[in-house]
Amino acid sequence: MARKQLFDIKGAFAIYKEDELFLGHTQYILLKALISEGSINAAAKKCKISYQQAWTLADRMNRLSPIPILIRQKGGKDGGGCKVGAYGEELIRLYERKMQQFSEEMMLLNQDLDSCLL
Amino acid sequence: MARKQLFDIKGAFAIYKEDELFLGHTQYILLKALISEGSINAAAKKCKISYQQAWTLADRMNRLSPIPILIRQKGGKDGGGCKVGAYGEELIRLYERKMQQFSEEMMLLNQDLDSCLL
C-alpha cells in the first residue's frame, strides 16, 4: 500500500459561459438527479437543497445553454415533471470526461509534493 | 488574434496538510506581501485584509509548516516586524511552479471546449 502523502494538492473546476457559471459540481449533481428523479421537486430532495435553489440553478443553466437542457412537462401530482433532453445528457458526459482529465492532472500536480515540502 | 472562446473552464487549487488548508492563493499573496512589507500590519494593508485576518492566516500557515515560515522580530513602531525565512521563500517558488503547471493543465482542459458545447 502506498504511503499516504502528508501534503496534498486539491482543486476544483467549473465551466463558465462568458464569465457566468454554467456547469460546476452542484449543477452536475443536479442534472444527474433530474434524470433519475424526473422532477425538480424530487431532484431537489435528492440533492438536499431547497426547491427554490434547484429551480434557480436549473433555470440559469437552461438560460445559458445554447440548446435547452430541460424540457418542462406540465401536469402530474408534482406540478409537472422535468425531462433532461439529449443535450443535457451530452453535457453530463462532457463534464465526466473533464472530471477524469482534471483528476489525472491533479495527480501530476501532486507528484513529489511531499519531497518538495519536507 | 485567436477568437475568444464562448465557454471557458476555470479552476483553482490549494495545498492541504492532512485536509487542513495550508497554502492557497490568499496565503501566497500574503507571503509575498510579508516579504515586501516586512510586517504583518503593512502586509495586511497591502492585501486589503484586517490585521486580525492576516495574523490568523500567517499563524495557521506557520503552525502547519514542517519548518517555521515566519520569524518574529520584536520591537519597532509597528509592534515588531515579521521576516519570511528561507523555507517561506522556497514555498513561494514551489507555489509558483504549481500555478504555472496548473494553468497549462487548464489550457489542455479548455481545448476544443466550444466545439463540444456548440
gemmi code that builds the backbone of each chain (N, CA, C; Angstrom):
import gemmi

chains = {
    "A": [
        ("MET", (0.847, -1.193, 0.000), (0.000, 0.000, 0.000), (0.887, 1.249, 0.000)),
        ("ALA", (0.552, 2.191, -0.860), (1.359, 3.413, -0.934), (1.201, 4.220, 0.356)),
        ("ARG", (2.305, 4.807, 0.803), (2.266, 5.645, 1.992), (1.417, 6.882, 1.696)),
        ("LYS", (0.553, 7.227, 2.641), (-0.288, 8.404, 2.416), (0.577, 9.658, 2.438)),
        ("GLN", (0.285, 10.555, 1.498), (1.025, 11.821, 1.466), (0.630, 12.690, 2.654)),
        ("LEU", (1.569, 13.457, 3.153), (1.269, 14.396, 4.226), (0.620, 15.651, 3.624)),
        ("PHE", (1.207, 16.108, 2.522), (0.657, 17.267, 1.814), (-0.079, 16.786, 0.569)),
        ("ASP", (-1.060, 17.583, 0.163), (-1.951, 17.144, -0.887), (-2.459, 18.386, -1.630)),
        ("ILE", (-2.390, 18.372, -2.949), (-2.967, 19.485, -3.710), (-4.370, 19.088, -4.134)),
        ("LYS", (-5.340, 19.923, -3.773), (-6.717, 19.668, -4.183), (-7.178, 20.833, -5.050)),
        ("GLY", (-8.050, 20.523, -5.985), (-8.524, 21.587, -6.865), (-9.954, 21.355, -7.278)),
        ("ALA", (-10.504, 22.350, -7.935), (-11.863, 22.248, -8.446), (-11.939, 23.036, -9.748)),
        ("PHE", (-12.919, 22.698, -10.568), (-13.085, 23.453, -11.815), (-14.580, 23.572, -12.121)),
        ("ALA", (-14.888, 24.498, -13.012), (-16.269, 24.637, -13.468), (-16.250, 25.233, -14.869)),
        ("ILE", (-17.324, 25.006, -15.611), (-17.423, 25.576, -16.960), (-18.204, 26.882, -16.884)),
        ("TYR", (-17.630, 27.926, -17.430), (-18.258, 29.256, -17.439), (-18.670, 29.618, -18.861)),
        ("LYS", (-19.751, 30.382, -18.963), (-20.081, 30.967, -20.265), (-19.959, 32.471, -20.105)),
        ("GLU", (-18.999, 33.034, -20.796), (-18.726, 34.478, -20.693), (-18.745, 34.933, -19.230)),
        ("ASP", (-17.931, 34.291, -18.437), (-17.733, 34.626, -17.012), (-18.909, 34.320, -16.091)),
        ("GLU", (-19.956, 33.708, -16.613), (-21.068, 33.323, -15.746), (-21.001, 31.801, -15.545)),
        ("LEU", (-21.150, 31.363, -14.295), (-21.060, 29.933, -14.004), (-22.154, 29.155, -14.740)),
        ("PHE", (-21.725, 28.186, -15.554), (-22.676, 27.403, -16.340), (-22.835, 25.993, -15.760)),
        ("LEU", (-21.704, 25.314, -15.576), (-21.767, 23.923, -15.139), (-20.609, 23.597, -14.199)),
        ("GLY", (-20.921, 23.511, -12.917), (-19.934, 23.105, -11.921), (-20.426, 21.832, -11.253)),
        ("HIS", (-19.800, 21.487, -10.133), (-20.142, 20.215, -9.495), (-21.614, 20.164, -9.050)),
        ("THR", (-22.116, 21.249, -8.476), (-23.511, 21.276, -7.996), (-24.489, 21.094, -9.157)),
        ("GLN", (-24.232, 21.789, -10.258), (-25.101, 21.672, -11.430), (-25.059, 20.255, -12.009)),
        ("TYR", (-23.856, 19.664, -11.989), (-23.699, 18.304, -12.498), (-24.515, 17.315, -11.668)),
        ("ILE", (-24.409, 17.431, -10.341), (-25.149, 16.546, -9.434), (-26.656, 16.741, -9.622)),
        ("LEU", (-27.067, 17.997, -9.796), (-28.495, 18.298, -10.002), (-29.001, 17.698, -11.319)),
        ("LEU", (-28.198, 17.838, -12.385), (-28.603, 17.265, -13.687), (-28.810, 15.755, -13.576)),
        ("LYS", (-27.868, 15.087, -12.903), (-27.972, 13.634, -12.722), (-29.249, 13.280, -11.950)),
        ("ALA", (-29.546, 14.081, -10.918), (-30.735, 13.819, -10.101), (-32.008, 14.103, -10.901)),
        ("LEU", (-31.979, 15.113, -11.767), (-33.150, 15.412, -12.595), (-33.450, 14.234, -13.518)),
        ("ILE", (-32.395, 13.595, -14.022), (-32.589, 12.431, -14.894), (-33.169, 11.264, -14.090)),
        ("SER", (-32.576, 10.993, -12.921), (-33.034, 9.814, -12.181), (-34.390, 10.042, -11.514)),
        ("GLU", (-34.700, 11.301, -11.138), (-35.933, 11.554, -10.374), (-37.088, 12.057, -11.236)),
        ("GLY", (-36.769, 12.757, -12.315), (-37.826, 13.175, -13.255), (-38.570, 14.445, -12.908)),
        ("SER", (-38.274, 15.078, -11.753), (-38.894, 16.371, -11.458), (-37.944, 17.212, -10.611)),
        ("ILE", (-38.119, 18.536, -10.683), (-37.253, 19.438, -9.908), (-37.462, 19.175, -8.415)),
        ("ASN", (-38.714, 18.968, -8.017), (-39.054, 18.720, -6.620), (-38.275, 17.515, -6.056)),
        ("ALA", (-38.363, 16.388, -6.774), (-37.698, 15.164, -6.300), (-36.185, 15.287, -6.398)),
        ("ALA", (-35.697, 15.968, -7.447), (-34.248, 16.139, -7.601), (-33.693, 17.006, -6.472)),
        ("ALA", (-34.440, 18.067, -6.109), (-34.001, 18.946, -5.022), (-33.872, 18.142, -3.730)),
        ("LYS", (-34.875, 17.283, -3.467), (-34.835, 16.443, -2.251), (-33.595, 15.560, -2.259)),
        ("LYS", (-33.324, 14.926, -3.431), (-32.170, 14.024, -3.521), (-30.857, 14.787, -3.271)),
        ("CYS", (-30.772, 16.027, -3.780), (-29.548, 16.824, -3.625), (-29.506, 17.543, -2.280)),
        ("LYS", (-30.563, 17.389, -1.491), (-30.663, 18.062, -0.180), (-30.538, 19.586, -0.301)),
        ("ILE", (-31.188, 20.136, -1.345), (-31.274, 21.589, -1.467), (-32.753, 21.934, -1.570)),
        ("SER", (-33.084, 23.224, -1.424), (-34.495, 23.606, -1.492), (-34.981, 23.575, -2.942)),
        ("TYR", (-36.309, 23.487, -3.092), (-36.899, 23.528, -4.430), (-36.478, 24.815, -5.127)),
        ("GLN", (-36.480, 25.920, -4.371), (-36.135, 27.230, -4.933), (-34.696, 27.250, -5.458)),
        ("GLN", (-33.771, 26.675, -4.675), (-32.368, 26.617, -5.108), (-32.229, 25.781, -6.370)),
        ("ALA", (-32.895, 24.609, -6.379), (-32.809, 23.716, -7.534), (-33.383, 24.403, -8.769)),
        ("TRP", (-34.501, 25.096, -8.568), (-35.147, 25.757, -9.694), (-34.246, 26.860, -10.256)),
        ("THR", (-33.636, 27.636, -9.348), (-32.760, 28.743, -9.773), (-31.540, 28.205, -10.534)),
        ("LEU", (-30.943, 27.135, -10.007), (-29.783, 26.526, -10.666), (-30.162, 26.009, -12.055)),
        ("ALA", (-31.276, 25.280, -12.117), (-31.704, 24.678, -13.381), (-32.075, 25.760, -14.391)),
        ("ASP", (-32.729, 26.804, -13.898), (-33.157, 27.882, -14.788), (-31.964, 28.620, -15.382)),
        ("ARG", (-30.944, 28.876, -14.548), (-29.755, 29.576, -15.056), (-29.001, 28.724, -16.078)),
        ("MET", (-28.884, 27.428, -15.774), (-28.227, 26.509, -16.715), (-28.941, 26.541, -18.063)),
        ("ASN", (-30.253, 26.466, -17.998), (-31.074, 26.456, -19.213), (-30.914, 27.748, -20.006)),
        ("ARG", (-30.891, 28.862, -19.266), (-30.779, 30.174, -19.908), (-29.436, 30.331, -20.608)),
        ("LEU", (-28.366, 29.799, -19.999), (-27.032, 29.954, -20.577), (-26.750, 28.929, -21.672)),
        ("SER", (-27.524, 27.884, -21.712), (-27.240, 26.789, -22.634), (-27.584, 27.150, -24.085)),
        ("PRO", (-26.709, 26.780, -25.021), (-27.001, 27.063, -26.435), (-28.232, 26.280, -26.920)),
        ("ILE", (-28.476, 25.142, -26.276), (-29.615, 24.276, -26.630), (-30.330, 23.977, -25.300)),
        ("PRO", (-31.663, 24.067, -25.244), (-32.332, 23.828, -23.952), (-31.939, 22.478, -23.335)),
        ("ILE", (-31.701, 22.509, -22.025), (-31.289, 21.297, -21.315), (-32.526, 20.600, -20.747)),
        ("LEU", (-33.440, 21.400, -20.202), (-34.606, 20.843, -19.517), (-35.861, 21.030, -20.347)),
        ("ILE", (-36.617, 19.974, -20.453), (-37.887, 20.060, -21.161), (-38.991, 19.907, -20.123)),
        ("ARG", (-39.763, 21.003, -19.937), (-40.834, 21.007, -18.951), (-41.991, 20.123, -19.407)),
        ("GLN", (-42.536, 19.358, -18.480), (-43.713, 18.558, -18.790), (-44.820, 18.939, -17.819)),
        ("LYS", (-45.899, 19.510, -18.347), (-46.975, 20.003, -17.465), (-47.788, 18.869, -16.855)),
        ("GLY", (-48.447, 19.195, -15.733), (-49.371, 18.242, -15.119), (-48.693, 17.291, -14.161)),
        ("GLY", (-49.472, 16.368, -13.605), (-48.936, 15.398, -12.649), (-49.039, 15.942, -11.240)),
        ("LYS", (-48.935, 15.048, -10.248), (-49.149, 15.482, -8.856), (-48.024, 16.370, -8.320)),
        ("ASP", (-46.845, 16.303, -8.967), (-45.725, 17.135, -8.515), (-45.753, 18.515, -9.175)),
        ("GLY", (-46.833, 18.824, -9.865), (-46.922, 20.122, -10.530), (-46.082, 20.148, -11.790)),
        ("GLY", (-45.960, 19.015, -12.446), (-45.233, 18.990, -13.716), (-43.860, 18.386, -13.563)),
        ("GLY", (-43.513, 17.512, -14.490), (-42.190, 16.899, -14.462), (-41.194, 17.737, -15.234)),
        ("CYS", (-39.998, 17.232, -15.340), (-38.931, 17.987, -15.963), (-37.959, 16.979, -16.567)),
        ("LYS", (-37.953, 16.895, -17.887), (-37.126, 15.876, -18.534), (-35.816, 16.514, -19.018)),
        ("VAL", (-34.711, 15.818, -18.809), (-33.432, 16.289, -19.330), (-33.297, 15.767, -20.759)),
        ("GLY", (-33.137, 16.679, -21.699), (-33.058, 16.295, -23.110), (-31.686, 15.730, -23.491)),
        ("ALA", (-31.535, 15.402, -24.768), (-30.302, 14.763, -25.266), (-29.083, 15.654, -25.028)),
        ("TYR", (-29.265, 16.977, -25.166), (-28.123, 17.881, -24.982), (-27.641, 17.858, -23.525)),
        ("GLY", (-28.580, 17.756, -22.581), (-28.224, 17.672, -21.167), (-27.431, 16.400, -20.871)),
        ("GLU", (-27.832, 15.316, -21.529), (-27.087, 14.061, -21.316), (-25.680, 14.155, -21.904)),
        ("GLU", (-25.587, 14.866, -23.019), (-24.289, 15.121, -23.651), (-23.394, 15.937, -22.696)),
        ("LEU", (-23.994, 16.939, -22.042), (-23.273, 17.783, -21.089), (-22.715, 16.959, -19.933)),
        ("ILE", (-23.530, 16.030, -19.439), (-23.081, 15.170, -18.342), (-21.857, 14.361, -18.762)),
        ("ARG", (-21.920, 13.812, -19.971), (-20.773, 13.022, -20.449), (-19.534, 13.894, -20.602)),
        ("LEU", (-19.732, 15.108, -21.133), (-18.604, 16.031, -21.287), (-18.005, 16.362, -19.912)),
        ("TYR", (-18.861, 16.679, -18.938), (-18.388, 17.038, -17.592), (-17.634, 15.862, -16.966)),
        ("GLU", (-18.124, 14.645, -17.203), (-17.443, 13.468, -16.634), (-16.070, 13.244, -17.282)),
        ("ARG", (-15.979, 13.504, -18.589), (-14.665, 13.401, -19.258), (-13.714, 14.440, -18.666)),
        ("LYS", (-14.205, 15.656, -18.476), (-13.354, 16.728, -17.936), (-12.956, 16.431, -16.482)),
        ("MET", (-13.881, 15.835, -15.714), (-13.561, 15.453, -14.328), (-12.415, 14.449, -14.311)),
        ("GLN", (-12.511, 13.468, -15.209), (-11.481, 12.430, -15.297), (-10.121, 13.069, -15.631)),
        ("GLN", (-10.149, 13.947, -16.655), (-8.920, 14.615, -17.092), (-8.356, 15.493, -15.961)),
        ("PHE", (-9.235, 16.217, -15.281), (-8.819, 17.095, -14.182), (-8.197, 16.276, -13.059)),
        ("SER", (-8.802, 15.135, -12.770), (-8.274, 14.337, -11.664), (-6.903, 13.746, -12.025)),
        ("GLU", (-6.703, 13.427, -13.313), (-5.367, 12.961, -13.735), (-4.340, 14.090, -13.612)),
        ("GLU", (-4.785, 15.306, -13.959), (-3.877, 16.456, -13.874), (-3.534, 16.773, -12.412)),
        ("MET", (-4.507, 16.585, -11.518), (-4.249, 16.795, -10.091), (-3.212, 15.783, -9.592)),
        ("MET", (-3.283, 14.557, -10.120), (-2.293, 13.560, -9.712), (-0.890, 13.988, -10.137)),
        ("LEU", (-0.787, 14.547, -11.352), (0.509, 15.038, -11.823), (1.005, 16.185, -10.928)),
        ("LEU", (0.088, 17.058, -10.568), (0.426, 18.215, -9.731), (0.914, 17.758, -8.347)),
        ("ASN", (0.417, 16.607, -7.910), (0.764, 16.093, -6.584), (2.090, 15.341, -6.538)),
        ("GLN", (2.589, 15.010, -7.760), (3.819, 14.223, -7.794), (4.959, 14.916, -7.062)),
        ("ASP", (5.607, 14.163, -6.197), (6.785, 14.658, -5.475), (6.496, 15.840, -4.560)),
        ("LEU", (5.241, 16.066, -4.226), (4.907, 17.235, -3.409), (5.547, 17.143, -2.022)),
        ("ASP", (5.386, 15.982, -1.391), (5.964, 15.812, -0.054), (7.471, 16.057, -0.062)),
        ("SER", (8.136, 15.532, -1.097), (9.597, 15.673, -1.101), (10.008, 17.127, -1.335)),
        ("CYS", (9.112, 17.935, -1.934), (9.413, 19.365, -2.096), (9.198, 20.119, -0.797)),
        ("LEU", (8.323, 19.606, 0.047), (7.908, 20.372, 1.225), (8.587, 19.915, 2.512)),
        ("LEU", (9.058, 18.674, 2.520), (9.628, 18.162, 3.781), (11.154, 18.153, 3.755)),
    ],
    "B": [
        ("MET", (-5.377, 37.238, -34.380), (-5.813, 37.102, -32.977), (-6.796, 35.940, -32.857)),
        ("ALA", (-6.571, 35.108, -31.861), (-7.452, 33.942, -31.685), (-8.852, 34.415, -31.270)),
        ("ARG", (-9.866, 33.772, -31.802), (-11.241, 34.099, -31.446), (-11.451, 33.744, -29.975)),
        ("LYS", (-12.124, 34.627, -29.264), (-12.350, 34.353, -27.849), (-13.332, 33.191, -27.711)),
        ("GLN", (-13.039, 32.289, -26.783), (-13.952, 31.171, -26.541), (-15.245, 31.686, -25.893)),
        ("LEU", (-16.344, 31.043, -26.208), (-17.604, 31.384, -25.556), (-17.647, 30.696, -24.182)),
        ("PHE", (-17.244, 29.425, -24.179), (-17.189, 28.673, -22.926), (-15.746, 28.569, -22.460)),
        ("ASP", (-15.583, 28.459, -21.160), (-14.264, 28.552, -20.564), (-14.258, 27.707, -19.287)),
        ("ILE", (-13.254, 26.846, -19.145), (-13.123, 26.110, -17.881), (-12.152, 26.861, -16.981)),
        ("LYS", (-12.605, 27.183, -15.779), (-11.731, 27.841, -14.806), (-11.584, 26.941, -13.591)),
        ("GLY", (-10.433, 27.020, -12.971), (-10.219, 26.168, -11.806), (-9.336, 26.841, -10.788)),
        ("ALA", (-9.222, 26.223, -9.652), (-8.365, 26.728, -8.586), (-7.807, 25.529, -7.833)),
        ("PHE", (-6.697, 25.758, -7.156), (-6.116, 24.672, -6.359), (-5.499, 25.254, -5.096)),
        ("ALA", (-5.236, 24.388, -4.150), (-4.550, 24.805, -2.929), (-3.826, 23.596, -2.350)),
        ("ILE", (-2.824, 23.860, -1.545), (-2.072, 22.777, -0.896), (-2.637, 22.565, 0.511)),
        ("TYR", (-2.994, 21.340, 0.804), (-3.542, 20.976, 2.110), (-2.532, 20.130, 2.864)),
        ("LYS", (-2.576, 20.253, 4.191), (-1.807, 19.323, 5.025), (-2.815, 18.539, 5.844)),
        ("GLU", (-2.889, 17.263, 5.572), (-3.873, 16.395, 6.245), (-5.256, 17.057, 6.317)),
        ("ASP", (-5.743, 17.458, 5.153), (-7.081, 18.046, 4.974), (-7.265, 19.448, 5.551)),
        ("GLU", (-6.204, 20.037, 6.057), (-6.311, 21.416, 6.527), (-5.619, 22.318, 5.506)),
        ("LEU", (-6.272, 23.430, 5.142), (-5.710, 24.336, 4.134), (-4.381, 24.914, 4.615)),
        ("PHE", (-3.335, 24.685, 3.811), (-2.002, 25.158, 4.177), (-1.615, 26.367, 3.322)),
        ("LEU", (-1.696, 26.212, 2.013), (-1.231, 27.274, 1.126), (-2.111, 27.366, -0.119)),
        ("GLY", (-2.953, 28.381, -0.145), (-3.781, 28.669, -1.315), (-3.425, 30.053, -1.827)),
        ("HIS", (-4.256, 30.589, -2.704), (-3.931, 31.861, -3.336), (-3.792, 33.004, -2.309)),
        ("THR", (-4.692, 33.055, -1.329), (-4.652, 34.132, -0.328), (-3.363, 34.070, 0.490)),
        ("GLN", (-2.994, 32.850, 0.894), (-1.779, 32.674, 1.694), (-0.535, 33.064, 0.868)),
        ("TYR", (-0.582, 32.708, -0.428), (0.541, 33.030, -1.319), (0.714, 34.549, -1.430)),
        ("ILE", (-0.404, 35.248, -1.653), (-0.373, 36.708, -1.783), (0.123, 37.346, -0.472)),
        ("LEU", (-0.336, 36.789, 0.649), (0.078, 37.306, 1.959), (1.579, 37.101, 2.182)),
        ("LEU", (2.075, 35.915, 1.834), (3.508, 35.638, 1.989), (4.342, 36.630, 1.193)),
        ("LYS", (3.928, 36.875, -0.052), (4.660, 37.824, -0.909), (4.652, 39.217, -0.272)),
        ("ALA", (3.486, 39.602, 0.297), (3.372, 40.926, 0.913), (4.214, 41.001, 2.187)),
        ("LEU", (4.289, 39.894, 2.937), (5.110, 39.881, 4.154), (6.576, 40.110, 3.791)),
        ("ILE", (6.998, 39.543, 2.660), (8.389, 39.741, 2.233), (8.617, 41.193, 1.831)),
        ("SER", (7.694, 41.727, 1.016), (7.939, 43.087, 0.521), (7.712, 44.138, 1.601)),
        ("GLU", (6.802, 43.894, 2.552), (6.446, 44.926, 3.534), (7.166, 44.768, 4.873)),
        ("GLY", (7.503, 43.521, 5.237), (8.303, 43.325, 6.451), (7.548, 43.274, 7.763)),
        ("SER", (6.217, 43.492, 7.753), (5.441, 43.335, 8.986), (4.026, 42.879, 8.652)),
        ("ILE", (3.369, 42.209, 9.608), (2.001, 41.722, 9.378), (1.073, 42.912, 9.143)),
        ("ASN", (1.281, 43.964, 9.888), (0.456, 45.165, 9.774), (0.479, 45.732, 8.351)),
        ("ALA", (1.682, 45.933, 7.819), (1.811, 46.521, 6.478), (1.349, 45.535, 5.405)),
        ("ALA", (1.629, 44.230, 5.622), (1.215, 43.216, 4.642), (-0.310, 43.138, 4.571)),
        ("ALA", (-0.967, 43.229, 5.757), (-2.430, 43.187, 5.793), (-3.001, 44.359, 4.994)),
        ("LYS", (-2.424, 45.544, 5.175), (-2.886, 46.727, 4.425), (-2.730, 46.486, 2.928)),
        ("LYS", (-1.587, 45.957, 2.514), (-1.341, 45.723, 1.085), (-2.352, 44.724, 0.519)),
        ("CYS", (-2.692, 43.706, 1.306), (-3.633, 42.674, 0.841), (-5.096, 43.092, 1.043)),
        ("LYS", (-5.300, 44.268, 1.618), (-6.655, 44.782, 1.906), (-7.462, 43.817, 2.774)),
        ("ILE", (-6.784, 43.244, 3.785), (-7.481, 42.432, 4.786), (-7.147, 43.017, 6.152)),
        ("SER", (-7.892, 42.606, 7.183), (-7.626, 43.156, 8.508), (-6.353, 42.539, 9.099)),
        ("TYR", (-5.795, 43.242, 10.068), (-4.612, 42.722, 10.775), (-4.938, 41.352, 11.357)),
        ("GLN", (-6.145, 41.245, 11.929), (-6.559, 40.001, 12.566), (-6.597, 38.847, 11.556)),
        ("GLN", (-7.163, 39.111, 10.369), (-7.218, 38.078, 9.318), (-5.807, 37.667, 8.894)),
        ("ALA", (-4.952, 38.656, 8.675), (-3.579, 38.372, 8.238), (-2.855, 37.557, 9.300)),
        ("TRP", (-3.056, 37.951, 10.568), (-2.378, 37.258, 11.658), (-2.852, 35.798, 11.733)),
        ("THR", (-4.173, 35.602, 11.617), (-4.747, 34.252, 11.692), (-4.220, 33.376, 10.542)),
        ("LEU", (-4.197, 33.949, 9.336), (-3.696, 33.190, 8.173), (-2.220, 32.823, 8.358)),
        ("ALA", (-1.436, 33.809, 8.775), (0.001, 33.583, 8.925), (0.269, 32.572, 10.040)),
        ("ASP", (-0.488, 32.691, 11.122), (-0.290, 31.803, 12.263), (-0.626, 30.355, 11.898)),
        ("ARG", (-1.724, 30.164, 11.139), (-2.098, 28.796, 10.742), (-1.048, 28.185, 9.810)),
        ("MET", (-0.569, 29.016, 8.872), (0.468, 28.548, 7.948), (1.697, 28.092, 8.728)),
        ("ASN", (2.109, 28.914, 9.666), (3.279, 28.631, 10.491), (3.103, 27.347, 11.298)),
        ("ARG", (1.892, 27.194, 11.864), (1.602, 26.037, 12.697), (1.655, 24.744, 11.877)),
        ("LEU", (1.154, 24.806, 10.614), (1.109, 23.603, 9.773), (2.447, 23.311, 9.106)),
        ("SER", (3.302, 24.296, 9.045), (4.549, 24.140, 8.299), (5.551, 23.244, 9.024)),
        ("PRO", (6.227, 22.366, 8.277), (7.232, 21.491, 8.901), (8.415, 22.313, 9.429)),
        ("ILE", (8.637, 23.473, 8.808), (9.734, 24.366, 9.195), (9.120, 25.754, 9.346)),
        ("PRO", (9.433, 26.508, 10.422), (8.779, 27.812, 10.577), (8.953, 28.704, 9.337)),
        ("ILE", (7.865, 29.367, 8.963), (7.884, 30.227, 7.784), (8.217, 31.654, 8.195)),
        ("LEU", (7.632, 32.071, 9.311), (7.779, 33.457, 9.748), (8.678, 33.544, 10.963)),
        ("ILE", (9.577, 34.476, 10.900), (10.452, 34.709, 12.041), (10.075, 36.066, 12.625)),
        ("ARG", (9.529, 36.030, 13.856), (9.108, 37.253, 14.528), (10.307, 38.085, 14.924)),
        ("GLN", (10.195, 39.402, 14.733), (11.239, 40.303, 15.200), (10.605, 41.328, 16.119)),
        ("LYS", (11.006, 41.291, 17.381), (10.373, 42.173, 18.378), (10.811, 43.631, 18.218)),
        ("GLY", (9.953, 44.525, 18.765), (10.308, 45.945, 18.789), (9.897, 46.688, 17.533)),
        ("GLY", (10.250, 47.960, 17.449), (9.905, 48.787, 16.286), (8.530, 49.400, 16.469)),
        ("LYS", (8.228, 50.439, 15.696), (6.971, 51.177, 15.899), (5.730, 50.374, 15.495)),
        ("ASP", (5.919, 49.365, 14.651), (4.783, 48.534, 14.224), (4.508, 47.398, 15.212)),
        ("GLY", (5.176, 47.423, 16.338), (4.994, 46.357, 17.319), (5.698, 45.096, 16.889)),
        ("GLY", (6.794, 45.243, 16.179), (7.580, 44.076, 15.795), (7.390, 43.706, 14.350)),
        ("GLY", (8.499, 43.429, 13.689), (8.424, 43.030, 12.279), (8.226, 41.532, 12.169)),
        ("CYS", (8.241, 41.064, 10.950), (7.974, 39.661, 10.704), (8.703, 39.279, 9.424)),
        ("LYS", (9.759, 38.514, 9.573), (10.589, 38.171, 8.425), (10.210, 36.790, 7.889)),
        ("VAL", (10.111, 36.675, 6.586), (9.859, 35.364, 5.981), (11.208, 34.688, 5.777)),
        ("GLY", (11.360, 33.521, 6.367), (12.633, 32.806, 6.285), (12.821, 32.099, 4.945)),
        ("ALA", (13.938, 31.393, 4.832), (14.305, 30.733, 3.577), (13.251, 29.702, 3.156)),
        ("TYR", (12.656, 29.022, 4.137), (11.653, 27.994, 3.797), (10.405, 28.636, 3.176)),
        ("GLY", (10.036, 29.802, 3.686), (8.895, 30.536, 3.131), (9.147, 30.949, 1.688)),
        ("GLU", (10.375, 31.356, 1.413), (10.716, 31.750, 0.032), (10.691, 30.526, -0.887)),
        ("GLU", (11.101, 29.400, -0.340), (11.047, 28.120, -1.069), (9.588, 27.775, -1.402)),
        ("LEU", (8.704, 27.988, -0.422), (7.270, 27.718, -0.598), (6.676, 28.559, -1.719)),
        ("ILE", (7.083, 29.825, -1.760), (6.591, 30.728, -2.807), (7.006, 30.196, -4.177)),
        ("ARG", (8.258, 29.788, -4.298), (8.733, 29.266, -5.593), (7.978, 27.988, -5.960)),
        ("LEU", (7.755, 27.119, -4.974), (7.000, 25.873, -5.239), (5.588, 26.219, -5.703)),
        ("TYR", (4.920, 27.149, -5.015), (3.551, 27.517, -5.367), (3.504, 28.104, -6.782)),
        ("GLU", (4.510, 28.903, -7.127), (4.543, 29.496, -8.468), (4.756, 28.439, -9.554)),
        ("ARG", (5.585, 27.435, -9.246), (5.761, 26.334, -10.217), (4.437, 25.597, -10.399)),
        ("LYS", (3.745, 25.338, -9.290), (2.469, 24.617, -9.350), (1.410, 25.465, -10.071)),
        ("MET", (1.429, 26.777, -9.866), (0.486, 27.675, -10.565), (0.703, 27.584, -12.070)),
        ("GLN", (1.980, 27.596, -12.470), (2.323, 27.520, -13.893), (1.819, 26.193, -14.481)),
        ("GLN", (2.103, 25.099, -13.759), (1.690, 23.766, -14.215), (0.156, 23.687, -14.280)),
        ("PHE", (-0.500, 24.223, -13.259), (-1.966, 24.189, -13.211), (-2.553, 24.981, -14.373)),
        ("SER", (-1.943, 26.120, -14.683), (-2.504, 26.943, -15.758), (-2.317, 26.251, -17.112)),
        ("GLU", (-1.195, 25.507, -17.270), (-1.012, 24.733, -18.515), (-2.052, 23.612, -18.607)),
        ("GLU", (-2.348, 22.997, -17.464), (-3.339, 21.919, -17.443), (-4.744, 22.464, -17.743)),
        ("MET", (-5.020, 23.675, -17.253), (-6.316, 24.312, -17.553), (-6.440, 24.582, -19.055)),
        ("MET", (-5.318, 24.932, -19.689), (-5.361, 25.165, -21.144), (-5.710, 23.876, -21.878)),
        ("LEU", (-5.125, 22.777, -21.419), (-5.437, 21.470, -22.028), (-6.920, 21.140, -21.825)),
        ("LEU", (-7.407, 21.433, -20.632), (-8.804, 21.128, -20.308), (-9.759, 21.962, -21.174)),
        ("ASN", (-9.288, 23.126, -21.589), (-10.122, 24.030, -22.390), (-10.122, 23.711, -23.885)),
        ("GLN", (-9.164, 22.845, -24.268), (-9.059, 22.554, -25.698), (-10.362, 21.981, -26.257)),
        ("ASP", (-10.786, 22.562, -27.372), (-11.991, 22.073, -28.079), (-13.261, 22.169, -27.243)),
        ("LEU", (-13.260, 22.980, -26.206), (-14.439, 23.042, -25.350), (-15.654, 23.598, -26.117)),
        ("ASP", (-15.420, 24.702, -26.821), (-16.525, 25.294, -27.585), (-17.112, 24.287, -28.578)),
        ("SER", (-16.227, 23.563, -29.260), (-16.753, 22.646, -30.277), (-17.517, 21.482, -29.650)),
        ("CYS", (-17.240, 21.187, -28.379), (-18.004, 20.142, -27.684), (-19.380, 20.660, -27.256)),
        ("LEU", (-19.474, 21.970, -27.037), (-20.689, 22.521, -26.433), (-21.618, 23.193, -27.431)),
        ("LEU", (-21.051, 23.578, -28.579), (-21.905, 24.324, -29.540), (-22.339, 23.440, -30.710)),
    ],
}
model = gemmi.Model(1)
for chain_id, residues in chains.items():
    chain = gemmi.Chain(chain_id)
    for i, (resn, *xyz) in enumerate(residues, 1):
        res = gemmi.Residue()
        res.name, res.seqid = resn, gemmi.SeqId(i, " ")
        for name, pos in zip(("N", "CA", "C"), xyz):
            atom = gemmi.Atom()
            atom.name, atom.element = name, gemmi.Element(name[0])
            atom.pos, atom.b_iso = gemmi.Position(*pos), 0.0
            res.add_atom(atom)
        chain.add_residue(res)
    model.add_chain(chain)
structure = gemmi.Structure()
structure.add_model(model)
structure.setup_entities()
